[in-house]
Amino acid sequence: MNSTKKELMTSYILYGVYHFKKLFIQKHKTFSIFSIIILCFINTINSQNCWLETEGNQIVSAETKQPVILRAVGLGGWVLQEGYMLNPQGCNGCPGTQWEIKQKLYSDGQDYDQVEAFYQSWRDNFITKADIDYIASLGFNSVRLPMHYELFLTGEQRRVRNNVINNRYAGHDTYKNALRNWYEHDNLFTSNNLEGFRIIDNLIRWCRANDMYIILDLHAAPGGQGQDKNIADIFHNHNLWQFPVFQDVTNRLWQKISQRYSNEPTIAFYDLINEPNSVPGGGQVIHSLLQRLLTTIRNQGDTHMIMIEGNGYGNNYDYLEPFTFSPNKDLIYNAHRYNWGMPLSEDWIPDSNPNQINKMINLINFRNNHQVPVWIGETGENPNWWLRQNIVWLEEQEIGWCHWTYKRHDVGQNAALMRIGGPYLTDGASAMSEVLESIKFENCIPNINTITAVTQDNPAPGTSGCTSDPNPTSAPIGKMIWLKGNNGLYVSSENGDQPMNCNRDIALTWEHFRVIDAGNGRIALQNNGMFISSENGETPINCNRIRVDDWEAFEWIATEDGKVGFKANNGLYMSSQNGTTAMTCDKEVLSGWEAFEWGIVTDTRDPFDNSDNFLIYPNPAKEGKFTIQVKEPSEVRIYDCTGKVIYKNSISTTLNVSDFTSGIYFVRILNKTKKVIKKLIVD
């Protein structure tokens, strides 16, 4: 059978089983054994198509070879607590590590079993399927799980480790000796019922249900990977690098994880060691261990992508370049992007060390020079204006990223997506029962400003992971679409500032609409968090409503030629008015002006391209001045936010532009081979 026939047969099978699955679930309340087998087979077929690999400097679908941009949320605090996340900012003298928090609970009169029971309840409550469903609803297609190695120990083994809390020196020697004994007698990570595996298995089920990927991140490595105790629950600095037993245990852990999950496509890749920092011996020492882990995983026949993290909190790659590893296929490089007061313009001034990639320009160059993907394993904990600009830059380069973190305690809005109110675990044992309630999804408080800054350009939920194509004759609920009138121009929300128009020659942010289920077979259209209103046909339509009532609900009516009309609650149709005046909803017949071409925005980012072909700097521009560089002769057009062309010129290599006022612009480059659009911010 040739490859074309195989592809056609696979398509027919997938089409058939998809509709069988949908019909079967709708018609039957109970499943037979045969039913379960069939549905498992269907899920297996679907999951096989989700495998990811690297191709050049991109992560791609192994099946289609199309780029996949992983936009993730870090699940910090779930299985590893960091002290700063457990109390309001500015808490002086609060515990910084998880073991110090346990120590405080012991000093408050809690015994070992009570503390362990509390932590079991914490893990059961902190992240549930409801949390993953919510993250998916925001348009994220992946989550990063920061793991603590101790949860892969048995309960009795964890007790030996926890004994170090009250005897940090002699107790630590006892623990190291116990680890060596367990390692040599193959008594580590052998049970299928370990807490760490239970958590991963649950997360796989929850993410698979949302077409999401998982990144497994060893956040707290055996012995600790640096001198920052807070991030890895460390008893003593650098023990991972100083004592061979901790490296042996780390290697054994990844061996067992790989054996268990080597064929699991929901797992995107393994992040071997989070944020090595101040490592004695630097990159060469890190390389030795990472090469060992890489070899161990590949020897399992495991082809998952593998992330490399360098010194300096995962940003320095001296002695860690891709050519130093073997095999080096399907490697991903990490960068963690936080900004502690550095001017935005500094991100575009190269560091003299090309292997130091915390700056934007350096990570772009490293990625392109070595033809290896760079993924931002953490970014966040900064003002919303910086979070927004950082994501814009990353999206320009088609670089995936992970927001740190999903939720943490605080008294007011913070840089997490959700916050947890008081009391706080750092208050001691008296707060334990209330804390277990406050961390539940239903009791957490969305940080609206942060969510807006971070997610406003995310793809529609369920469209950027491993999904099926929508039925083109029905409303694509949850997806982002564009609408084009019969005048060939796009519908614009006008950002809700004025009545809507159908007069744009390109579809940018204001021209993308999310399709929302409004109930009773009707839909609503949302842009920038606001809904379109028919205004009952009495005045031109607007996109400025905060909720869906009767005037914001429409029937989605497909035409025979593949277009769509929108019938409002007043029984009349939305009209483009041919783009000559503001749009209305007062037409009795669905004809030319009332029929719209439409399409799904598979990625709500603007169609940015590789910086090697088109570069704007600085961006944001200062004092209205910026430079555009291209590799081949091109036409430049610059649009304002209304879609109006305000600048037009030709360029061979470099063009210096000045006298632009503050605002947001879109720069289009057109040449013989491509059309590229980038967002430009002028401060």
C-alpha positions in Angstrom: 0.0 0.0 0.0 1.5 3.3 -1.0 1.7 6.3 1.4 -1.1 8.2 -0.2 -3.5 5.3 0.1 -2.4 4.8 3.7 -3.1 8.5 4.5 -6.6 8.3 2.8 -7.4 5.1 4.7 -6.3 6.6 8.0 -8.4 9.7 7.3 -11.5 7.6 6.6 -10.9 5.5 9.8 -10.5 8.6 11.9 -13.5 10.2 10.4 -15.7 7.2 11.0 -14.5 6.4 14.5 -14.8 10.1 15.5 -18.5 10.1 14.6 -19.1 6.7 16.0 -17.6 7.8 19.3 -19.7 11.0 19.3 -22.9 9.1 18.5 -22.2 6.2 20.9 -21.7 8.5 23.9 -24.8 10.4 23.1 -27.0 7.3 22.7 -25.7 5.0 25.5 -25.6 5.5 29.2 -23.7 2.3 30.0 -20.7 0.8 28.2 -20.1 -2.9 27.4 -16.5 -4.3 27.5 -16.6 -4.1 23.7 -17.5 -0.5 23.9 -14.6 0.3 26.2 -12.2 -1.5 23.9 -13.5 0.4 20.9 -13.3 3.8 22.6 -9.8 3.0 23.9 -8.8 2.1 20.3 -10.2 5.4 19.1 -8.3 7.3 21.8 -5.1 5.4 20.9 -5.5 6.4 17.2 -6.0 10.1 18.1 -3.1 10.2 20.6 -0.6 8.7 18.2 -1.1 11.7 16.0 0.0 14.1 18.8 3.7 13.1 19.0 6.1 16.0 18.9 9.6 16.2 17.6 12.1 18.9 16.5 12.8 20.1 13.0 15.5 22.7 12.7 14.8 25.4 15.3 11.1 24.5 15.7 9.0 22.0 17.6 6.7 20.2 15.0 4.0 17.6 14.8 5.7 14.3 14.0 2.8 13.5 11.7 2.2 16.7 9.8 5.6 18.4 10.3 3.7 21.6 11.0 5.1 23.9 13.8 3.5 23.5 17.2 4.0 26.5 19.6 3.7 25.3 23.2 2.0 27.9 25.3 2.0 26.6 28.9 1.2 27.4 32.5 3.6 26.3 35.3 1.8 24.4 38.0 4.1 25.8 40.7 3.3 25.0 44.3 1.4 21.8 43.7 4.0 19.1 44.4 6.8 21.4 45.5 6.2 24.5 47.6 8.3 27.6 47.3 8.0 29.9 50.3 7.4 33.1 48.5 4.3 31.7 46.9 2.7 30.8 50.3 2.5 34.3 51.9 1.7 37.9 51.0 4.6 39.7 49.4 6.8 41.3 52.0 6.5 38.6 54.6 9.6 38.9 56.7 11.1 35.8 58.3 8.7 33.4 56.6 10.0 29.9 55.7 11.6 29.7 52.3 11.7 26.0 51.6 9.2 23.2 51.9 11.2 21.5 54.6 11.3 24.7 56.6 7.5 25.0 56.3 7.2 21.4 57.7 9.6 22.3 60.4 7.3 25.2 61.5 4.3 22.8 61.6 6.3 20.4 63.7 7.2 23.2 66.1 3.5 24.1 66.3 2.8 20.7 67.7 2.0 18.7 64.6 3.5 15.2 64.5 4.9 13.5 61.4 1.8 11.7 60.3 -0.4 14.8 60.7 2.0 16.8 58.5 2.1 14.1 55.9 -1.7 13.9 55.9 -1.9 17.6 55.4 0.5 17.4 52.4 -1.6 14.6 50.9 -4.7 16.8 51.1 -2.8 19.7 49.7 -1.8 17.7 46.6 -5.4 16.4 46.3 -6.9 19.9 46.4 -4.3 22.3 44.9 -4.7 21.1 41.3 -7.7 19.1 40.0 -9.3 18.5 36.7 -11.3 21.8 37.2 -8.0 23.7 37.2 -6.8 22.0 34.0 -10.1 22.6 32.3 -9.9 26.3 33.2 -6.3 26.6 32.0 -7.4 25.1 28.7 -10.3 27.5 28.5 -7.8 30.4 28.4 -6.2 29.0 25.2 -3.2 27.3 26.7 -2.2 24.0 25.1 0.2 22.7 27.7 1.2 22.7 31.3 4.6 22.3 33.0 4.7 20.1 36.1 7.5 21.0 38.5 8.3 17.7 40.3 9.9 17.0 43.6 11.9 13.8 43.5 10.8 12.8 47.0 7.3 12.0 45.8 8.8 9.1 43.9 10.1 7.6 47.1 8.0 5.3 49.2 6.4 6.6 52.4 9.0 5.0 54.5 11.8 6.3 52.4 10.3 9.8 52.6 10.3 9.5 56.4 14.1 9.0 56.3 14.5 12.1 54.2 12.2 14.2 56.4 14.2 13.1 59.5 16.9 15.4 58.1 14.6 18.4 59.0 15.4 18.1 62.7 19.0 16.9 62.3 20.4 18.5 59.2 23.9 17.1 59.5 24.0 13.7 61.1 20.5 13.0 59.7 21.7 14.0 56.2 24.6 11.5 56.3 22.1 8.8 57.4 19.9 9.7 54.5 22.7 9.7 51.9 23.8 6.2 53.2 20.2 5.0 52.9 19.9 6.3 49.3 23.1 4.5 48.4 21.7 1.3 49.9 18.4 1.6 48.1 20.1 2.4 44.8 22.5 -0.5 44.9 19.7 -3.0 45.9 17.3 -1.6 43.2 14.8 -0.4 45.8 14.2 3.0 44.3 11.2 4.0 42.2 10.1 0.4 41.6 6.5 0.5 42.8 3.7 1.5 40.4 1.8 3.1 43.3 4.2 5.9 44.1 2.7 9.4 44.7 4.7 10.9 41.9 3.4 8.5 39.3 -0.2 8.9 40.6 0.1 12.7 40.0 1.5 12.3 36.5 -1.1 9.7 35.6 -4.0 12.0 36.8 -2.5 14.9 34.9 -2.2 12.9 31.7 -5.9 12.0 31.9 -6.9 15.6 32.6 -4.7 17.1 29.8 -5.6 14.4 27.3 -9.3 15.3 27.8 -8.4 18.9 26.8 -6.0 18.1 23.9 -3.1 19.5 26.0 0.5 18.5 26.4 2.6 18.1 29.6 6.2 19.0 30.3 7.7 16.9 33.1 10.1 19.2 35.0 12.5 17.9 37.7 12.3 21.0 39.7 13.7 19.6 43.0 16.5 17.2 42.0 18.1 14.8 44.5 20.6 16.8 46.5 19.7 20.1 45.0 21.0 21.6 41.8 22.5 24.8 43.2 22.6 27.2 46.1 19.0 28.6 45.7 17.4 26.5 48.4 13.9 27.9 47.8 13.4 26.5 44.3 14.5 22.9 45.1 13.8 22.2 48.8 17.5 22.0 49.5 19.1 21.0 52.8 22.7 21.8 51.7 24.0 23.7 48.7 25.2 21.8 45.5 24.9 18.3 46.9 23.8 17.0 43.5 27.1 18.0 42.1 29.2 17.1 45.1 28.0 13.6 46.0 27.8 10.8 43.3 24.9 9.1 45.0 22.6 12.0 44.2 23.5 11.8 40.5 23.0 8.1 40.5 19.5 8.5 42.0 18.7 11.2 39.5 19.7 8.9 36.7 17.6 6.1 38.1 14.6 8.3 38.5 14.7 9.4 34.8 15.2 5.8 33.8 12.0 4.8 35.6 10.0 7.7 34.3 11.1 7.0 30.8 10.3 3.3 31.1 6.8 4.2 32.3 5.9 7.0 29.8 8.1 6.3 26.8 5.1 5.8 24.5 2.9 8.6 26.0 2.3 11.4 23.4 0.6 13.6 25.9 4.0 14.3 27.4 5.7 16.8 25.1 9.2 16.5 26.6 11.3 16.0 29.6 12.9 19.0 31.4 15.8 17.0 33.0 17.0 19.5 35.7 15.4 22.8 36.5 17.6 25.9 36.8 21.1 24.7 37.7 22.7 27.7 39.5 26.2 28.6 40.7 27.3 25.1 39.9 30.9 24.4 41.0 32.7 23.5 37.7 30.0 25.2 35.6 28.8 23.9 32.3 31.3 21.0 32.0 30.0 19.5 35.2 26.4 20.0 34.2 27.1 18.5 30.7 28.5 15.3 32.3 25.3 14.6 34.2 22.9 15.7 31.4 24.8 13.4 28.9 24.3 10.5 31.2 20.6 11.2 31.6 20.2 11.6 27.8 21.9 8.3 27.2 19.8 6.5 29.8 16.6 7.8 28.3 17.5 7.0 24.7 18.6 3.5 25.8 14.9 2.9 26.8 14.0 3.5 23.1 12.3 6.7 24.3 12.2 9.4 21.6 10.6 12.1 23.6 12.1 15.6 23.1 14.6 16.4 25.9 15.2 19.9 27.3 18.7 21.0 28.3 19.0 23.6 31.0 22.3 25.4 31.6 24.0 27.2 34.4 22.8 30.6 35.6 19.2 29.4 36.2 19.0 27.7 32.9 20.4 30.5 30.7 24.1 29.9 30.2 25.2 27.2 27.7 29.0 27.3 27.9 30.2 23.7 27.2 26.5 22.7 26.6 26.0 23.5 22.9 24.0 21.0 20.8 27.1 19.6 19.1 28.5 18.6 22.5 25.8 16.0 23.0 25.3 12.6 21.4 22.8 11.8 20.2 21.6 15.4 19.8 18.3 14.8 17.9 15.2 16.2 19.5 16.9 18.4 22.0 15.3 21.7 23.2 17.1 24.5 24.9 15.7 26.4 27.8 15.6 30.1 28.7 14.0 31.6 31.8 12.9 35.2 31.2 12.4 37.5 34.1 13.1 41.2 34.2 14.4 42.8 37.4 14.6 46.4 36.3 16.4 46.1 33.0 15.2 48.6 30.3 13.4 47.0 27.5 15.9 48.2 25.0 18.6 46.2 26.8 17.0 43.0 25.5 18.2 43.9 22.0 21.8 44.7 22.9 23.7 41.4 22.6 25.5 39.9 25.5 29.2 39.4 24.6 28.8 35.7 25.4 26.7 34.1 22.6 25.9 31.2 25.0 24.3 33.5 27.5 20.7 33.6 26.3 18.6 35.4 28.9 18.4 38.4 26.5 16.0 38.2 23.6 18.5 38.9 20.9 20.9 36.3 22.3 18.3 33.5 22.5 17.1 34.3 19.0 20.7 34.1 17.7 21.5 30.9 19.6 18.4 29.3 18.3 19.1 30.2 14.7 22.9 29.6 14.8 22.5 26.1 16.3 19.2 25.3 14.5 17.7 24.1 17.8 14.4 25.1 19.4 14.5 27.4 22.4 11.5 27.2 24.8 10.9 29.7 27.5 10.4 27.3 30.5 9.5 30.2 32.8 8.5 33.8 32.4 6.3 35.9 34.7 6.6 37.6 38.1 6.7 41.0 36.6 4.4 44.0 35.8 1.7 43.3 33.3 3.1 45.7 30.8 6.4 43.7 30.7 4.6 40.4 30.6 2.6 41.6 27.6 5.6 43.0 25.7 7.6 39.8 26.4 4.9 37.6 25.0 4.6 39.8 21.9 8.3 39.4 21.2 8.2 35.7 21.8 5.2 35.3 19.5 7.0 37.3 16.8 9.7 34.6 16.8 7.3 31.7 17.1 8.9 30.7 20.4 6.8 28.8 22.9 6.6 29.9 26.5 5.4 29.0 30.0 3.8 31.5 32.4 5.0 31.1 36.0 2.8 30.5 37.8 -0.8 29.4 37.8 -1.8 30.4 41.3 -0.2 31.5 44.6 -1.2 33.2 47.9 -1.4 37.0 48.1 -3.6 39.8 49.4 -4.2 41.3 46.0 -3.6 40.9 42.3 -0.2 39.4 41.5 1.5 38.0 38.4 0.0 34.6 38.8 -3.2 33.8 36.9 -5.1 33.1 40.1 -4.5 34.1 43.7 -5.3 32.3 47.0 -6.6 34.4 49.9 -5.7 34.1 53.5 -5.0 32.7 56.0 -1.6 31.5 54.9 0.3 28.3 55.6 3.2 30.4 56.8 0.9 31.4 59.7 1.5 27.9 61.1 -0.6 24.9 62.1 -3.6 27.0 63.1 -4.2 27.8 59.4 -3.9 24.3 58.0 -7.6 23.4 57.7 -8.6 26.8 56.1 -5.7 26.7 53.7 -6.9 23.3 52.4 -10.2 25.0 51.5 -8.8 28.2 50.1 -6.5 26.4 47.6 -9.4 24.7 45.9 -10.3 25.9 42.4 -13.7 27.2 43.3 -12.2 29.4 46.0 -9.4 30.9 44.0 -9.6 34.5 42.6 -8.7 35.2 39.0 -6.1 38.0 38.6 -8.0 39.6 35.7 -5.3 42.1 34.7 -2.6 39.4 34.5 -4.9 37.0 32.6 -5.6 39.8 30.1 -2.0 40.6 29.6 -0.9 37.0 29.2 -3.7 35.4 27.3 -5.2 38.0 25.0 -3.5 36.6 21.9 -3.8 32.9 22.9 -5.4 30.7 20.2 -9.0 29.7 20.8 -9.4 26.8 23.3 -8.7 23.4 21.8 -7.3 24.7 18.5 -3.6 24.6 19.1 -3.0 21.1 20.7 -4.0 17.8 19.1 -7.5 18.4 17.7 -9.9 17.4 14.9 -11.1 19.8 12.2 -14.5 21.4 12.9 -17.6 20.6 10.8 -17.7 23.6 8.4 -21.5 23.7 8.3 -21.9 24.3 12.1 -20.7 27.0 14.4 -17.1 26.4 15.5 -17.8 26.9 19.2 -14.7 28.0 21.1 -12.7 28.9 18.1 -11.4 32.2 16.8 -12.7 33.2 13.3 -12.4 36.1 10.8 -15.3 37.4 8.8 -15.1 38.9 5.3 -18.0 40.8 3.5 -18.8 40.4 -0.2 -16.8 43.6 -0.7 -13.7 41.5 0.0 -12.9 43.4 3.3 -12.8 42.1 6.9 -15.2 42.9 9.7 -13.7 44.9 12.5 -14.9 45.3 16.1 -13.3 48.8 16.2 -12.2 47.6 19.7 -15.7 48.6 20.9 -14.8 52.3 20.6 -17.3 53.0 17.8 -19.9 51.0 15.7 -18.5 48.1 13.7 -17.4 48.3 10.1 -16.6 45.9 7.3 -13.7 47.8 5.7 -10.3 46.3 6.7 -7.9 44.9 4.1 -6.1 42.8 6.7 -7.3 40.8 9.7 -5.5 41.8 12.9 -6.5 41.7 16.5 -9.7 43.7 16.1 -10.8 41.4 13.2 -10.7 38.1 15.2 -13.8 36.9 16.9 -14.3 34.0 19.3 -17.4 32.0 18.8 -19.2 31.4 22.1 -22.1 29.1 22.8 -25.0 31.3 23.9 -27.4 28.4 24.5 -30.6 27.4 22.7 -28.7 26.8 19.5 -27.4 30.4 19.3 -23.9 31.8 19.4 -22.2 35.0 20.5 -19.2 36.7 19.0 -16.5 38.0 21.3 -13.5 40.3 20.6 -11.1 41.6 23.2 -13.4 40.3 26.0 -16.5 42.2 24.7 -19.5 40.8 22.8 -21.2 42.0 19.6 -24.7 43.5 20.1 -27.3 43.7 17.4 -28.7 46.8 19.2 -32.0 45.2 18.3 -31.6 46.7 14.8 -32.4 50.2 16.1 -28.8 51.6 15.7 -25.5 50.3 14.1 -24.1 47.3 15.9 -21.3 47.5 18.5 -18.9 45.2 20.2 -18.9 46.6 23.7 -21.1 44.3 25.8 -19.7 42.6 28.9 -22.2 39.7 28.9 -24.6 37.9 26.6 -28.2 38.7 26.7 -30.9 38.6 23.9 -29.3 41.3 21.7 -25.9 39.5 21.9 -27.2 36.1 20.7 -27.3 35.1 17.0 -28.3 32.1 14.9 -25.4 30.8 12.9 -26.9 30.1 9.4 -24.7 28.4 6.9 -25.3 29.1 3.2 -24.9 26.6 0.4 -21.8 28.3 -0.9 -20.0 27.9 2.5 -20.7 31.4 3.8 -22.5 32.3 7.0 -25.3 34.7 8.0 -26.1 36.0 11.5 -29.8 36.2 12.5 -30.4 38.3 15.6 -33.1 38.0 18.3 -35.2 40.5 16.3 -35.4 38.1 13.4 -33.3 40.3 11.2 -29.8 39.7 9.7 -26.5 41.4 10.3 -25.3 43.4 7.3 -21.9 44.6 6.2 -23.4 47.6 4.5 -20.9 46.9 1.8 -18.3 48.7 4.0 -19.7 52.1 3.1 -21.3 52.8 6.5 -21.3 51.2 9.9 -22.8 47.7 10.1 -26.4 47.1 11.1 -28.7 44.3 12.0 -31.9 45.2 10.3 -32.2 43.2 7.0 -35.0 40.8 6.4 -33.2 38.7 3.8 -29.9 36.8 3.8 -28.3 37.9 0.5 -25.1 39.6 -0.6 -24.3 42.1 2.2 -25.6 39.7 4.8 -23.5 36.7 3.8 -19.9 36.5 5.1 -17.0 34.4 4.2 -15.3 33.0 7.3 -12.4 31.0 8.4 -10.8 29.7 11.6 -7.8 31.6 12.9 -5.6 28.6 13.6 -3.3 30.8 15.6 -4.5 34.2 16.9 -1.0 35.6 16.7 -0.2 37.9 13.8 1.6 36.1 11.0 5.1 37.0 12.3 8.2 35.5 10.7 11.8 34.6 11.5 13.9 37.6 12.5 16.6 36.5 10.0 14.2 37.6 7.3 12.7 40.7 8.9 13.8 42.6 12.0 12.5 45.7 13.7 14.6 47.3 16.4 14.3 48.6 19.0 10.8 47.4 19.6 9.3 49.1 21.5 10.7 52.1 19.7 12.0 55.1 21.6 11.4 58.7 20.6 9.5 57.6 17.5 12.7 56.1 15.9 13.3 52.5 14.7 15.1 50.5 12.0 13.7 47.8 9.7 16.1 45.2 8.2 15.3 42.7 5.4 17.2 40.1 3.5 15.7 40.9 0.1 14.1 44.0 -1.6 10.7 44.5 -0.2 7.8 46.9 0.1 7.1 48.3 3.6 3.7 49.4 4.7 2.8 50.5 8.2 -0.8 50.5 9.5 -2.3 52.1 12.5 -4.8 50.3 14.7 -7.7 51.3 12.5 -6.1 49.5 9.5 -5.2 52.8 7.8 -1.9 52.8 5.8 0.2 55.7 7.3 3.6 54.9 5.8 4.7 53.3 2.6 8.2 52.8 1.2 10.6 50.4 -0.5 13.6 48.8 1.1 16.6 46.9 -0.1 18.4 46.0 3.2 17.9 48.7 5.9 15.4 51.5 6.5 15.6 54.0 9.3 12.2 55.5 10.2 11.5 58.4 12.5 8.8 60.8 13.7 6.3 58.2 14.8 4.0 59.2 17.6 3.3 56.8 20.6 1.0 53.9 19.8 0.6 50.4 18.4 1.4 49.8 14.7 1.6 46.9 12.3 4.4 46.7 9.8 3.9 44.7 6.7 6.8 43.5 4.5 5.9 42.3 1.0 8.4 40.7 -1.4 8.5 38.1 -4.1 8.4 35.2 -1.7 6.3 36.2 1.3 4.1 38.6 3.1 5.0 39.2 6.8 3.4 41.3 9.4 4.8 42.4 12.8 3.5 44.4 15.6 5.4 47.6 16.5 5.1 49.5 19.7 6.3 53.1 19.9 6.7 54.4 23.4 
